[in-house]
């Protein structure tokens, strides 16, 4: 089963996921799971009026993913352009598709 690990890059208490510092240990543990393959890392930036404020969060996830040769899923309907500029492999734009932005 291919999976993406959620990383709470922003440190927000309202967000879930591993801290960036925990990923190395999680990667070692997950390698012991024969039916799970870590395909990538994902994150959600806080909602900012200016999507540019999400850039450091996306950049941090990209660097972490690159360290382990993983893909990224980052960026949502309000900040997807910045996420792509920072190297997102996948974005999530449900609100944009369904005209709820």
N, C-alpha and C positions, 0 to 999 in steps of 0.2 A: 504494500500500500504506500504510494507516494504521499508525503506530508510536508507541510510548511510549518515551521515553528514560529509562534508569535513572539515578538520581541518588544518589550515596552521601553523603547528608546527614550521617550520623553520623561519617563518616571512618574507619569500621572497616576494617582491612586485610582482613578476611574477606569483606567486601562488595564488589561490583563496581559499576561505573557511573561517570559523570562527576562531578566535584566541582561544587558549585553555581556556583563561579566560572567553570567551563568552559562552562556552558550557553549563554551569549550567543554565543560563537564557534562552538559546535556548531550552534546555530540558523542562523547565517549560512551555514555550510558546507552544511547539510542543505537549505536553500532552493534550492540548485543542483541537487539530485537531483529530476528531474522525475517519477519514479515512486514517490516516498516523500513522505508527508505526516505531519508531526509532529502527532499528535492529543493527546498528553499526556505527563506525567512520572510516573514511578513511583519508589518507594523502599521499602526494608525497614528498619524500626527494629531495633535490637538486641533480643534477647529479655530482657525485664525481668520480675521477679516481679510488680512493680506496673506494669500497663499505662499508668498515668498518666505514667510516666517517658518514654513515647514521644511525648507531646504536643508538646514543642519541635521534634522532628524532623518531625512531620506539619505543624506550623504553618509551618515553614521551607519545606517543599515546596509547600504551598498558596500562600504568598506568591510563590514563584518561578513557579509555574504561572499565577497571576493576572497577573503581569507580562507574560506572553506569550499570555494568553487561551487557556490550555490546560486540559485535564482532568487529574485526578490518579487514580492507582491507588496506594493505600497502606492499610495495615492488613491483618492476617492474623487467624487464628482466635483468638489470645490478646489482641489489642489493637484489634480492629475497632471497638468502640464508641467508643474515643477517636478513632480515625481519622475516623469519621463526624462526631463533634462538631467536628473540625477541618476539615471540608469535603471529605472524600473523595468522589470521584465513583464510584469502583469499589473494592471490597475483595476480598481473596482468602481464602476460608475453607474450603479443602479438608479440612483436618484436622477441623474442626468438623462438616462434612457427613458424613464417614466415621467419626465417633466415635473419633478418635485423639487427642483432647485430654484 
